[in-house]
Amino acid sequence: MNALVEIDFKNPVPVNLDDHVSLLPIFNTLKEKGAVGASTFYSTWASRKLAQYTENKDYLTANKIVSRKNSRGATHVTEHTTSIQYAMEIIVDGHGSEGFKMRRFLTECLRMSMQKPKKVLDQFDVTELLSMATAEIEKERGLKEQAIRDRGKIGDSKVATAMAKASAMSRKLKAKEKEIEDLKVAVGESTEWKTVIGWKKCVPVFVAFALSDSALGRMLSAKAKTLGYKVKKIDDPRWGKVNAYHRYVVRELLADSGIDFDEVSIEN
């Protein structure tokens, strides 16, 4: 079972998208902030908000015994728990600006727990792949510089050969640099270009939109076309040819919804 975390919406704590939270405290906080009507009962609110989700899959239901205020005895309260991911969706569903503030708070909690895990692609350690590619670039750069130096030491009859060698090394170097840049994009190490999956990890608010990868990709492609930005095609070791989108395209897509990229992104 996923971890059950308590969030008071005052002091951020590290959370993950799959961590679970109780919806009752969230309801109470929304009510305190005026985002839910004062006469609204939790059971009514929960039934309405969870109608689009599947019980025992997207959320869990349990009966909890609580003490009654100013009276003897206890009473049973139905309680629901769901993942941080679904909680973020519920929080912004019809709760106005206060809902968006609470979702932003959870985004900060996600930021706190976000670490760059070791990524493995097709049995190769990515760190090793990047190290090998970098070493190869340095080797090619050294060969190119040597070819240029040699050109000054030889006679005119060999100048053309030296120039051709230097040119070949230059092309090989550029190809190797593109290879390492594409690899960084594929594994989410590039700050300017990322795939849909990379941007979802960098901007958790996309998860709250409940968009599939393909749907988000279509939106980014359309925005890139509008802005006149190219969509980069890269070789991903996992999926083959995939699209990568520039940071500016993501920023402008979020701006269309009134969201500041710098406030919701994990990598500013």
MIDORO-374787 format. One record per residue (C-alpha): x, y, z. Coordinates in pm, whole numbers, plus 50000, padded with zeros to 5 digits. Layout:
<atoms>
XYZ...
</atoms>
This chain:
<atoms>
500005000050000501215035249923502285057650211499535078050378500765113350444499255141750645499275176550489498195207650678498675231650382500845253950598504125235350627505205217050309506395181250343508035159250077505465138349889505315116849578502485114949325501605079549441501465088649812497955088149957496115115250151492765116850327490185138250150488435148750472491215172950585491365186450230487595192750238487905209950577490725232350449488715241750137485755249450361487875271250592489135290650291485605296050160486105274549851483295251249966479905263050093479555265250470476435243150463478025216050245478465182050409481615161850348479645131250233477865151749966481085168249849483025135549838480285117249645480235144649383484015147549349484675110049338481915102149089484385101948799486845079048982486785041549049486575029149407489335005249522491385016149222491575054049227490465058249588489745038049903486805040950143486855032850515484705039250821486415058351100485235062151459485575097651592484615114551916481625137751920482185173452029480355185152342478635151652388479275116352498479975086852278481395084351931480205083751574481205067051250482585088550967483175076050615486685085550508488265084750163491925083250067493415088549724496765095749563498405129949558497895129649181494115125849205493925148749508495495176549300492825171149034490025172249292491435203249463491265224549146487885210849034485525239749094487325254949393488505287349235491685305649327491975288649667492015254949496494815266249268496785278949570496435245249742497485226949429500505249749405501315240849766501285203849673503515211649375506045225849620505755193849827506495173949512509475196449439510915188749783510895151349723512045153049362515425136949316517125126749001517075088749015519525066648837518065059848493518615026948311518045023047940518394989647765520744975448026523115005448000523755029448285522935064248153525705080548354528185057248190526715063947845527035101547890530575097648024531585076147728530015100347480531745130047644535105112147634534545104347266533825141047194537045151547365538965125847164537475137946835538125174146931541785165547001542165148046665540655177946487543015202346660545975179646577544965179046212544855217146205548295219246370549765194146125548525214845833551005242145923553935217945922553485201945581554075213645229551545228444993551065195044822549545180645139547475210545247544355197045075544705163745253545125180545591542125203245524540005173145429541095155245745540225185245961536865188845786536055152145839536955154946206534735185746237531735167446090532345137546312532605160246617529325177846537527575144446490528915132146824527825164146998524315160246854524285124246971525105133747331522605162747327519835139547202520735114547473520435141747737517035151447599515895115147597516715109847966515525144148080518975158848149518585187647902517215219948052516015234947723514515205147541512465176447684510055149947567506455149447691507475125147967510375147848062508155178748087505575159948294508285151848548509605187448544506135203648560503885182548788500965205648717500625187548382499645156548579496795175948738495485183648388494825145948352496115146547995497515115747824501055118047686499705118647330497155146047409499795167947575502105161347281499465173647036498945205347241502695212247254503075205446881500225229546801501685256447027505155251646875503685256146528501875287846636505075302146785507205291946489509335268346699510525235546556509715202146718512965183046757513025146446658515385125846872516415089446898515175076247230516785042947332513425032047473510835043647218512695050746894511975084346730510175108046969509345145046976511095169747206509745204547282511565236547371511215252247715509675283947566506845263847405505965248347743506125282447911503695297547659501295267847676501045271848053500625309448017497495303147809495955288248126497205316648346499975295248499503485308748557506085283348441508645295448697506225289448983505185253948894508305239048737510695218148941513685228748729513525266748692
</atoms>
